[in-house]
């Protein structure tokens, strides 16, 4: 059995200063009132141009981001690599919607894949398709409303951007994870991703779709993708996550009067998540799997099922992934045991990744027990070092 409570392994590459910073951050996030006040004060301070960038960079940015640029992130990549943990560089800048920005986003993802080609420590690129066209255009496309001639033209350019990035991933022989988004644009995203899989995932897998298992439809959608792959002769890349848009999804369903697409409770989400893991591992020759989770039970189940199916720990068809700055007890322990592990490492200028950082803080505050768990582990390691 894997022991995820060994903090000496979990924080092996963290200095005493790193642990003190983590202790402060997770203590703050463990207090919802303190966390929300901190978020509000940070946003307000930036709006009135107070010089607090240095403070953000030394605290929450250092905890959850790899650097302000690809070059700046290389040190993080190397440090994780020394512990046999790979890096997924995630360009987390949320810019304005314009064709110029969409082209710039494409170019940045291609540069990240070119950097990945230089090292075994970056096995995959990652992108959100809303980084390459307007959200509203994808929503209109999914609604089956007729696009104008201008919208058709912009949609064609969007598809070209996506294909250029996918082609680069294949050229440099790296995986490419395509993130899931809101349900009212996810169908059209799936359509685009499966077209890329059909084009590029013939003999092996390069392109991965993401399945949010807190959606009631996701398990069947995964099985449908597998069947589609069998019919059209392509392999499926499946990154499994629990999900990130629950409140927004439920509010919209209520406002517009359609059935809530979200699971009724966490137990149902966990059940479908673990069922999806089991399904992928049962069909490992057709489906490559990334287990994107901070859930210990799902990690243990994956390891047990891999052993049951005779899948080697280092089989490149199976990866575990966690967010940088979180759940190091999972990442470092799994890597230490010989499994393929990658950290999602966001990067970008401090001011431009602030929306991402604010969500990280809010999610850590709202996820039941997450900040408390992180805080307890950090505190345990600080105590262990003092007594060593």
N, C-alpha and C positions, 0 to 999 in steps of 0.2 A: 504494500500500500504506500502511496506517495504521501509524504508528510509536508503539508503546506504551512506548518507552524514553526519551522526552523528559521528563525530570523537571522541567524548567522549566515545562512546561505542567501536568504532574501535580500539582505542589505550588504553583501560582501564588498561591493565596489562603492559604497557610500561612506563619505568621510563623516567625522563627528559633526562638522558644520552642516553637511547635507541633512543629517538626521535632525538637528535642531531646527532647521528651516522647515522640514516636513512636519515636525512636531507642532510648530506654530501654525502652519497652514491647515493641517487636518483638525487641530483643536478648534480653530476658527470655523471651519466648515461643519464641524460637529455641532455647532450652536447655530441653528437656523436664523435667529434674530441677528446675531453678530455677523453672519455671512451676508445676509441681505443688506445690512447697513454698510458693510465693507464694499460690496458691489456698487451700491448707490453712490457712495463717497468717491470711489474710483472713477466712475463714469462722469460724475459732476466735476471732479477735479480736472479731468481731461477736457471737458467742454469749455471750462474757463481758462484753459491753457496753463494750469499749474505745472511746474517742472517735476513731475513724479515718475517719468519714464524709468529713471534709474531704479526706483523702488520696485516698480512692477517687474522689471527685468531681473532683479535679484531675488524676487520671491515667487509669485505665481507663474511668471514666464519661465523661470529657471526650472520649476517643478514639472511643467506640462509641455514645454516646447524645446526643440533641439537647437534653435538658433534663428537669426533674422534672415538668413539666406542659405542656399545650398552649401556654399563654401563655409559659412559659419557653423553649419550643422555637422561637418565632417568629424569634429571631435567627439560629438555624441555618438555617431555611427561607430567610431573606433572603440569608444569606451564600452558600448553595449557588446560589440563584437568580441572583445576580450573575455566576456562572460558567456560567449557562444549564443548570444541573442542577436538576431537580425533586426534590421530597421526598415520600416515602411515610411518613407518621407512623404508627409501629407501637407501640401501647400494649402494653408488654412486661411488665406486672405479672402475676404468677402468684399469684392469690389463692386463698382456700379455696373449696371447692365448696358453694355455698348459693344458693338462689333469689335472695336479696338481692344477692349478689355478681354473679350472672349478669345481673340487671337493671342493676346499676351498670356492668358491662362494656358492655352494650348502649348505655346512655346515653352512655358515654365515646366509643364509636365514632361515634355519631350526632353528638356535639359535634365530633369531629375532621372529619367530613364537612361540618359547618356552617362550620368554619374553612376547609376546602378551597374552599368556595364563594366565599370572599372574595379568592382569589388564583390566578393561573395557575401559581404555583410548586408547588401541590399537586394533581397530576392524578388522584390515586387514594387511596382508603382501603384498609385491609387488616384482616382479622380471622381468628382461629382459631375454628372452631365449638365446640371444647372450652371456649371462654370463656363459653358460653351454656347448657351443660348438663353433667351428669356424664359423664366418660369412660366409666364403667362402663355407663351407659345406652345410649350409642352402640354399645359392644361387644356388649351383649345384643341390641340391635336388629339388628345385622349377623349375629349368630349364628342368627337366625330363631327364637330362643326366644320364647315368648309373654310379652308384657309384662303386668304387673298393671294394674288399673284406675288406680292411682296413677301408675305409670310411663307409661301412655298419656297421662294428663293432663299430666304434666311434659314429655313429648315434644311434645305439642301446643303447650305454652307456648314450648318451645325453637324450634319452627318459626315461631311468631309473632314471636319476637325476631329471628330471621334475616330474615324477610320485612320487618320494620320497618326494618332497616338497609339492605336492598337497595332498598326503596322510597325511602329518603332519598338513596341514591347516585343513583338515577334523577332524583329531584327536583332535585338540585343539579348534575346532569349531570357526574358524576365516575365514573371506573372504581372497581370494588371487587374487590380481590384476596382470594380465600379460600384460606388456606394448606392445604397437604397435611399429613397426620398419619400415624400408624402404620397399617400395612396392615390390621390387624384392626378398624379403624373407618373405613378410607378408602372402602369401598364404599358405606356409608350416607351418608358425606359427599358422595360423588359424586352419589348419588341426590337429595339435598337441593339441591346446586348446580345440577344439570341442571333441576330443577323451577323454580328461580329464573331460569335462563337462558331456559327456555321462556316464562316470564311476562314477563321484562323485556328480553330480547335479540332483539326482533323485527326492528327496522329497523337498529339499531346495537348495539354491544356495551357493556354496563355491567358485567356479572358475569363474573369470570374464575375458572376452576378452576386448581389447581396440579398439575403432573405431575412426579413425582420419577423422573427417568430412570435412577437406579441400581436401580430395580425392573424386573424382566424384563417385567412386564405393561404398563408405562406407555405404550410406543409404540403398542401395539394399542388400549389404552384411549383414547388421544387420537384415533385413527382411528375408533373406535366412537362417540365423542362427536360427531365431525364427521358421521358417518352419521346419528346420532340427530337432530342439528340439521337435516339435510336433510329427514328424514322428518317432523319436528314443526315445521318452519319457524321455527327460531331460529338465531342466529349464536353461535359459540363464542368465549369468551375463554380463552386458554391461556397460563399462566405456566409456563415450563419451568425447572426447577432440577435439580441432580443428586441432592440428597437429604440428610437430616439424621438418620436413625435406623438406620444400617447395623448397628452392633453389637447394638443392642436387637433388631432384626429377626432377625438370625442366631441370637442366643441363644434367642429364643422359638421359632423354627422347630426348633432342635435339641432343646429341652426337650419340645416337644409332638409332635415326630416328623412334621412336614410339610415339604414341599419349600421350601428356602431361596428367598424371593422376590427376593433381591438378585442383581445381576449378578455373574458369577464374578470379574471384575477391572475395573480402571479403563478399560481399552481398550474393553470391551464397553459400559460406561456412556457413554463419550465417543461411541461409534459411534451408539448410540440417541439420545443428546442431539442430535447433529448431524443425524441423520435426521429427528427431530421438528421441528427448525428448518426444514429443507428442506420438509417436508410442509406446515407452516403457511404458509410463504411461497408455496408452489405454490397454496394455496387461500386467499389473503389476503382475498378478498372474503367468505369464510365464516368465517374464523378470524382474530381479532386476537391479536397475539403480544407477550408480554413475555419477553425473553431474560434470565433471571435467572442470571447466571454470573460467576465470577471467572476464567474460562478465556479466555486471549487468542485461542487458535485458534478457539474457538466464536464469539467476537466478530468476528474477521476473516472467518470463513465467512459469518456473517449479513450483514455489510456487502457481501461479494462477491455473495451471492445476491440481495440487495435490488437491486443494480445490474443483475444479470442479468435480473431480472423487471421492471425498470423502476419499482421502488418508490422514491419520493422519500425522501431521508434523514429529512425531518421529517414523513413520513406518520404521522398519529396512530394508525394501526393497528399500529405497531411501536415498542416501547420496549426499551431496555436497562436493566438494574437491577443494582446492587451494594449491599452492606451499607455503611452509614456507617462510616468509619474504616478501610476496607479497599479495596484495588485502585483507589486514586485515579488511577493511571496509565491504567486503562481508562476510568473515568467521565469524567475531565476531558478526556482526549484525544478520546473519542467526542463529547462535548458540543462541544468546540472544532471538530470536523469537521462539526457541524450535525445530528447524530443526536439523537433523543429519549432522554434519559438521566434516570434517577431513582435516588436513594439511599434505601434502607430506613433510616429514622431512628427507632430505638427511643426511647421516653421513659417516664418514671414516676419515683416517689420512689426515691432511691438504694438504700435497703435492700430495696425490693420488686423492683427489676430486677436484683438481685445474681445470682439464678440464671441469668438471661440472660447477664450479663457473664462469669460463670464458664464457661459453655458457649462463649462467644466465645474466651476464652483457651485452653480445652482444644482447640477445633477448630483454632485457629491453630497450636497445638503439634502436633496429630496430622495435619493435612493436609500431605501430602508437599510440602515446599518452600515452603509459603505464607508462613510467618513469615520464612524466609530471603529470599524474593523481596521482601517488604515492606521488610525491614531493608536489603537491598542498595540498593533504590531511594532510601530515605531518606538513607542514607549518601552515595550518589552526589550527591544534591541539596545536602547540607550541604557537600560538597567543592566542588561547582560554585560555590556562593555565596561560599565562602572565596576562591576563585581568580578571581572575577568582577571 
